[in-house]
């Protein structure tokens, strides 16, 4: 796991779904991966995913792996 203080998030452009509310997560595409944070706590913890990890997550979501 990458420490958020080791990530350079100064130029990150955080995005969230247009259909989401303030309780959504935000993602930022970085040169070396993807950062994810809680939109309600922008100064809180940040999760970092490598491109391979993010691709696996998105693929799983599209395949219904996380459906309840």
N, CA, C and O atoms as a DFTB+ gen file, in Angstrom:
272 C
 N C O
     1  1       0.847      -1.172       0.000
     2  2       0.000       0.000       0.000
     3  2       0.894       1.236       0.000
     4  3       1.929       1.274       0.665
     5  1       0.483       2.218      -0.740
     6  2       1.236       3.467      -0.852
     7  2       0.719       4.446       0.188
     8  3      -0.491       4.627       0.330
     9  1       1.612       5.064       0.898
    10  2       1.250       6.102       1.860
    11  2       0.804       7.338       1.094
    12  3       1.480       7.765       0.158
    13  1      -0.337       7.921       1.487
    14  2      -0.845       9.082       0.741
    15  2       0.133      10.244       0.735
    16  3       0.069      11.092      -0.154
    17  1       1.028      10.303       1.696
    18  2       1.999      11.379       1.729
    19  2       3.120      11.150       0.711
    20  3       3.885      12.066       0.410
    21  1       3.214       9.920       0.179
    22  2       4.188       9.618      -0.853
    23  2       3.616       9.903      -2.242
    24  3       4.367       9.960      -3.215
    25  1       2.309      10.081      -2.345
    26  2       1.670      10.378      -3.622
    27  2       1.699      11.880      -3.878
    28  3       1.508      12.678      -2.960
    29  1       1.935      12.253      -5.108
    30  2       1.848      13.657      -5.474
    31  2       0.445      13.893      -6.011
    32  3       0.161      13.595      -7.172
    33  1      -0.430      14.426      -5.170
    34  2      -1.823      14.667      -5.540
    35  2      -2.094      16.138      -5.837
    36  3      -3.247      16.540      -5.995
    37  1      -1.032      16.944      -5.912
    38  2      -1.219      18.387      -6.073
    39  2      -1.935      18.748      -7.368
    40  3      -2.714      19.701      -7.383
    41  1      -1.701      18.032      -8.435
    42  2      -2.351      18.348      -9.701
    43  2      -3.494      17.410     -10.044
    44  3      -4.000      17.421     -11.166
    45  1      -3.903      16.592      -9.068
    46  2      -4.947      15.603      -9.321
    47  2      -6.275      16.277      -9.646
    48  3      -6.669      17.245      -8.996
    49  1      -6.946      15.760     -10.645
    50  2      -8.277      16.241     -10.995
    51  2      -9.272      15.186     -10.541
    52  3      -9.443      14.151     -11.184
    53  1      -9.923      15.468      -9.419
    54  2     -10.848      14.514      -8.809
    55  2     -12.184      14.553      -9.548
    56  3     -12.708      15.620      -9.869
    57  1     -12.716      13.366      -9.808
    58  2     -13.986      13.252     -10.524
    59  2     -14.916      12.303      -9.779
    60  3     -14.483      11.398      -9.067
    61  1     -16.207      12.546      -9.969
    62  2     -17.215      11.616      -9.451
    63  2     -18.339      11.539     -10.459
    64  3     -18.457      12.389     -11.341
    65  1     -19.148      10.539     -10.328
    66  2     -20.257      10.353     -11.244
    67  2     -21.187      11.555     -11.200
    68  3     -21.437      12.111     -10.130
    69  1     -21.693      11.954     -12.343
    70  2     -22.626      13.083     -12.399
    71  2     -23.923      12.767     -11.675
    72  3     -24.628      13.677     -11.238
    73  1     -24.241      11.500     -11.544
    74  2     -25.488      11.111     -10.875
    75  2     -25.308      10.864      -9.383
    76  3     -26.251      10.454      -8.707
    77  1     -24.110      11.109      -8.862
    78  2     -23.855      10.837      -7.443
    79  2     -24.127      12.069      -6.593
    80  3     -24.229      13.191      -7.090
    81  1     -24.241      11.820      -5.294
    82  2     -24.401      12.927      -4.353
    83  2     -23.086      13.132      -3.601
    84  3     -22.060      12.556      -3.966
    85  1     -23.120      13.937      -2.573
    86  2     -21.885      14.231      -1.840
    87  2     -21.335      13.055      -1.047
    88  3     -20.234      13.146      -0.506
    89  1     -22.077      11.948      -0.965
    90  2     -21.580      10.778      -0.243
    91  2     -20.820       9.831      -1.167
    92  3     -20.507       8.706      -0.777
    93  1     -20.524      10.268      -2.370
    94  2     -19.857       9.431      -3.362
    95  2     -18.350       9.351      -3.119
    96  3     -17.797      10.056      -2.275
    97  1     -17.716       8.484      -3.873
    98  2     -16.264       8.454      -3.909
    99  2     -15.813       9.265      -5.114
   100  3     -16.556       9.446      -6.079
   101  1     -14.594       9.743      -5.035
   102  2     -13.994      10.480      -6.140
   103  2     -12.756       9.730      -6.593
   104  3     -12.068       9.109      -5.783
   105  1     -12.474       9.786      -7.880
   106  2     -11.285       9.145      -8.422
   107  2     -10.448      10.177      -9.163
   108  3     -10.971      11.142      -9.720
   109  1      -9.153       9.954      -9.159
   110  2      -8.222      10.798      -9.904
   111  2      -7.273       9.886     -10.662
   112  3      -6.645       9.003     -10.078
   113  1      -7.174      10.106     -11.966
   114  2      -6.243       9.343     -12.779
   115  2      -4.863       9.980     -12.646
   116  3      -4.683      11.164     -12.930
   117  1      -3.898       9.185     -12.211
   118  2      -2.527       9.659     -12.018
   119  2      -1.626       9.006     -13.057
   120  3      -2.041       8.065     -13.732
   121  1      -0.413       9.490     -13.189
   122  2       0.525       8.921     -14.155
   123  2       0.802       7.442     -13.897
   124  3       0.996       6.669     -14.835
   125  1       0.819       7.056     -12.630
   126  2       1.189       5.684     -12.286
   127  2       0.059       4.865     -11.675
   128  3       0.310       3.802     -11.107
   129  1      -1.186       5.341     -11.780
   130  2      -2.309       4.578     -11.237
   131  2      -3.531       5.443     -11.016
   132  3      -3.710       6.480     -11.655
   133  1      -4.369       4.991     -10.094
   134  2      -5.634       5.667      -9.801
   135  2      -5.741       5.880      -8.301
   136  3      -5.489       4.965      -7.516
   137  1      -6.118       7.095      -7.903
   138  2      -6.344       7.415      -6.494
   139  2      -7.849       7.517      -6.261
   140  3      -8.587       8.001      -7.119
   141  1      -8.295       7.056      -5.096
   142  2      -9.714       7.071      -4.739
   143  2      -9.845       7.653      -3.341
   144  3      -9.065       7.327      -2.447
   145  1     -10.849       8.528      -3.158
   146  2     -11.078       9.107      -1.838
   147  2     -12.579       9.289      -1.603
   148  3     -13.382       9.236      -2.535
   149  1     -12.930       9.501      -0.354
   150  2     -14.298       9.788       0.059
   151  2     -14.573      11.259      -0.228
   152  3     -13.855      12.127       0.270
   153  1     -15.599      11.554      -1.023
   154  2     -15.903      12.934      -1.395
   155  2     -16.257      13.798      -0.189
   156  3     -16.062      15.014      -0.217
   157  1     -16.775      13.179       0.870
   158  2     -17.125      13.945       2.074
   159  2     -15.917      14.302       2.899
   160  3     -15.978      15.206       3.733
   161  1     -14.817      13.605       2.678
   162  2     -13.589      13.831       3.459
   163  2     -12.393      13.966       2.523
   164  3     -11.518      13.100       2.508
   165  1     -12.347      15.027       1.753
   166  2     -11.278      15.160       0.763
   167  2      -9.871      15.231       1.360
   168  3      -8.891      14.990       0.656
   169  1      -9.765      15.552       2.629
   170  2      -8.452      15.573       3.276
   171  2      -8.152      14.271       4.010
   172  3      -7.131      14.151       4.686
   173  1      -9.051      13.296       3.870
   174  2      -8.879      12.015       4.553
   175  2      -7.988      11.056       3.775
   176  3      -7.199      11.462       2.921
   177  1      -8.135       9.793       4.087
   178  2      -7.317       8.761       3.466
   179  2      -7.575       8.664       1.971
   180  3      -8.672       8.940       1.486
   181  1      -6.535       8.265       1.260
   182  2      -6.605       8.058      -0.180
   183  2      -6.143       6.636      -0.468
   184  3      -5.095       6.204       0.012
   185  1      -6.929       5.918      -1.249
   186  2      -6.526       4.590      -1.704
   187  2      -5.853       4.745      -3.057
   188  3      -6.277       5.555      -3.881
   189  1      -4.799       3.963      -3.284
   190  2      -4.091       4.012      -4.556
   191  2      -4.111       2.631      -5.188
   192  3      -3.867       1.627      -4.519
   193  1      -4.404       2.591      -6.483
   194  2      -4.436       1.340      -7.227
   195  2      -3.517       1.443      -8.438
   196  3      -3.507       2.455      -9.138
   197  1      -2.748       0.388      -8.675
   198  2      -1.939       0.337      -9.884
   199  2      -2.885       0.190     -11.079
   200  3      -4.050      -0.161     -10.895
   201  1      -2.408       0.448     -12.287
   202  2      -3.283       0.252     -13.454
   203  2      -3.846      -1.168     -13.545
   204  3      -5.010      -1.340     -13.906
   205  1      -3.054      -2.174     -13.229
   206  2      -3.537      -3.565     -13.281
   207  2      -4.617      -3.816     -12.236
   208  3      -5.610      -4.486     -12.520
   209  1      -4.430      -3.282     -11.027
   210  2      -5.442      -3.441      -9.982
   211  2      -6.749      -2.750     -10.369
   212  3      -7.831      -3.303     -10.171
   213  1      -6.645      -1.549     -10.916
   214  2      -7.843      -0.801     -11.307
   215  2      -8.576      -1.519     -12.443
   216  3      -9.802      -1.629     -12.427
   217  1      -7.818      -2.005     -13.425
   218  2      -8.433      -2.743     -14.531
   219  2      -9.162      -3.985     -14.024
   220  3     -10.250      -4.302     -14.504
   221  1      -8.573      -4.689     -13.061
   222  2      -9.218      -5.866     -12.485
   223  2     -10.497      -5.486     -11.757
   224  3     -11.501      -6.189     -11.869
   225  1     -10.477      -4.394     -11.019
   226  2     -11.663      -3.926     -10.306
   227  2     -12.771      -3.545     -11.287
   228  3     -13.909      -3.991     -11.143
   229  1     -12.444      -2.733     -12.270
   230  2     -13.449      -2.296     -13.252
   231  2     -13.996      -3.501     -14.013
   232  3     -15.201      -3.588     -14.251
   233  1     -13.134      -4.418     -14.391
   234  2     -13.593      -5.629     -15.088
   235  2     -14.526      -6.454     -14.225
   236  3     -15.533      -6.969     -14.711
   237  1     -14.196      -6.585     -12.940
   238  2     -15.070      -7.315     -12.008
   239  2     -16.416      -6.648     -11.841
   240  3     -17.446      -7.320     -11.771
   241  1     -16.412      -5.314     -11.778
   242  2     -17.675      -4.591     -11.641
   243  2     -18.527      -4.785     -12.887
   244  3     -19.736      -4.991     -12.781
   245  1     -17.915      -4.724     -14.064
   246  2     -18.663      -4.917     -15.310
   247  2     -19.203      -6.346     -15.426
   248  3     -20.263      -6.566     -16.012
   249  1     -18.480      -7.303     -14.874
   250  2     -18.896      -8.715     -14.936
   251  2     -19.878      -9.099     -13.841
   252  3     -20.346     -10.237     -13.803
   253  1     -20.200      -8.158     -12.942
   254  2     -21.164      -8.436     -11.890
   255  2     -20.602      -9.146     -10.680
   256  3     -21.366      -9.674      -9.872
   257  1     -19.282      -9.174     -10.529
   258  2     -18.658      -9.865      -9.396
   259  2     -19.068      -9.290      -8.046
   260  3     -19.023      -9.994      -7.037
   261  1     -19.461      -8.041      -8.013
   262  2     -19.753      -7.384      -6.748
   263  2     -21.236      -7.169      -6.516
   264  3     -21.626      -6.522      -5.544
   265  1     -22.069      -7.706      -7.401
   266  2     -23.517      -7.559      -7.252
   267  2     -23.978      -8.267      -5.986
   268  3     -23.509      -9.359      -5.664
   269  1     -24.885      -7.643      -5.286
   270  2     -25.426      -8.231      -4.060
   271  2     -26.655      -9.049      -4.359
   272  3     -27.251      -9.623      -3.447
